[in-house]
Amino acid sequence: MPSQPQAHLDTFPNPYPEREYAIDFTCPEFTCECPMTGQPDFATIYITYTPAETCVELKSLKLYLWSYRNVGAFHEKVTNNILDDLVSAVSPVRAKVVGDFAVRGGIKTVVTVEYERP
């Protein structure tokens, strides 16, 4: 049975919780919908985080990002939601999400959001 989009992130125990290290993900085929026109928006999503006790499972991340395909949301909301869901799932030491959206209407949008554990 083919995989389906999912709106949650699965995790697994960090194999090196005593060490700080960065995990980087790049999703060059991200799509969502413009809430004003219903037209597709294309982006590359960059995610960097320093795990604490848990890490994001890669297939679930793919299915999670896929779940945005038919969601109408502005670039700012999409990028902030991805960061919020990542922080909620793994409680990282720090995290950064960059939504690098394709040109639309002659304007290119890049949204960068960051989190640092208090």
Secondary structure as a PSIPRED ss2 file (coil, helix, strand):
# PSIPRED VFORMAT (PSIPRED V4.0)

   1 M C   1.000  0.000  0.000
   2 P C   1.000  0.000  0.000
   3 S C   1.000  0.000  0.000
   4 Q C   1.000  0.000  0.000
   5 P C   1.000  0.000  0.000
   6 Q C   1.000  0.000  0.000
   7 A C   1.000  0.000  0.000
   8 H C   1.000  0.000  0.000
   9 L C   1.000  0.000  0.000
  10 D C   1.000  0.000  0.000
  11 T E   0.000  0.000  1.000
  12 F E   0.000  0.000  1.000
  13 P E   0.000  0.000  1.000
  14 N C   1.000  0.000  0.000
  15 P C   1.000  0.000  0.000
  16 Y C   1.000  0.000  0.000
  17 P C   1.000  0.000  0.000
  18 E C   1.000  0.000  0.000
  19 R C   1.000  0.000  0.000
  20 E C   1.000  0.000  0.000
  21 Y C   1.000  0.000  0.000
  22 A C   1.000  0.000  0.000
  23 I E   0.000  0.000  1.000
  24 D E   0.000  0.000  1.000
  25 F E   0.000  0.000  1.000
  26 T E   0.000  0.000  1.000
  27 C E   0.000  0.000  1.000
  28 P E   0.000  0.000  1.000
  29 E E   0.000  0.000  1.000
  30 F E   0.000  0.000  1.000
  31 T E   0.000  0.000  1.000
  32 C E   0.000  0.000  1.000
  33 E E   0.000  0.000  1.000
  34 C C   1.000  0.000  0.000
  35 P C   1.000  0.000  0.000
  36 M C   1.000  0.000  0.000
  37 T C   1.000  0.000  0.000
  38 G C   1.000  0.000  0.000
  39 Q C   1.000  0.000  0.000
  40 P E   0.000  0.000  1.000
  41 D E   0.000  0.000  1.000
  42 F E   0.000  0.000  1.000
  43 A E   0.000  0.000  1.000
  44 T E   0.000  0.000  1.000
  45 I E   0.000  0.000  1.000
  46 Y E   0.000  0.000  1.000
  47 I E   0.000  0.000  1.000
  48 T E   0.000  0.000  1.000
  49 Y E   0.000  0.000  1.000
  50 T E   0.000  0.000  1.000
  51 P C   1.000  0.000  0.000
  52 A C   1.000  0.000  0.000
  53 E C   1.000  0.000  0.000
  54 T E   0.000  0.000  1.000
  55 C E   0.000  0.000  1.000
  56 V E   0.000  0.000  1.000
  57 E C   1.000  0.000  0.000
  58 L H   0.000  1.000  0.000
  59 K H   0.000  1.000  0.000
  60 S H   0.000  1.000  0.000
  61 L H   0.000  1.000  0.000
  62 K H   0.000  1.000  0.000
  63 L H   0.000  1.000  0.000
  64 Y H   0.000  1.000  0.000
  65 L H   0.000  1.000  0.000
  66 W H   0.000  1.000  0.000
  67 S C   1.000  0.000  0.000
  68 Y C   1.000  0.000  0.000
  69 R C   1.000  0.000  0.000
  70 N C   1.000  0.000  0.000
  71 V C   1.000  0.000  0.000
  72 G E   0.000  0.000  1.000
  73 A C   1.000  0.000  0.000
  74 F C   1.000  0.000  0.000
  75 H H   0.000  1.000  0.000
  76 E H   0.000  1.000  0.000
  77 K H   0.000  1.000  0.000
  78 V H   0.000  1.000  0.000
  79 T H   0.000  1.000  0.000
  80 N H   0.000  1.000  0.000
  81 N H   0.000  1.000  0.000
  82 I H   0.000  1.000  0.000
  83 L H   0.000  1.000  0.000
  84 D H   0.000  1.000  0.000
  85 D H   0.000  1.000  0.000
  86 L H   0.000  1.000  0.000
  87 V H   0.000  1.000  0.000
  88 S H   0.000  1.000  0.000
  89 A H   0.000  1.000  0.000
  90 V H   0.000  1.000  0.000
  91 S C   1.000  0.000  0.000
  92 P C   1.000  0.000  0.000
  93 V C   1.000  0.000  0.000
  94 R E   0.000  0.000  1.000
  95 A E   0.000  0.000  1.000
  96 K E   0.000  0.000  1.000
  97 V E   0.000  0.000  1.000
  98 V E   0.000  0.000  1.000
  99 G E   0.000  0.000  1.000
 100 D E   0.000  0.000  1.000
 101 F E   0.000  0.000  1.000
 102 A E   0.000  0.000  1.000
 103 V E   0.000  0.000  1.000
 104 R E   0.000  0.000  1.000
 105 G C   1.000  0.000  0.000
 106 G C   1.000  0.000  0.000
 107 I E   0.000  0.000  1.000
 108 K E   0.000  0.000  1.000
 109 T E   0.000  0.000  1.000
 110 V E   0.000  0.000  1.000
 111 V E   0.000  0.000  1.000
 112 T E   0.000  0.000  1.000
 113 V E   0.000  0.000  1.000
 114 E E   0.000  0.000  1.000
 115 Y E   0.000  0.000  1.000
 116 E E   0.000  0.000  1.000
 117 R C   1.000  0.000  0.000
 118 P C   1.000  0.000  0.000
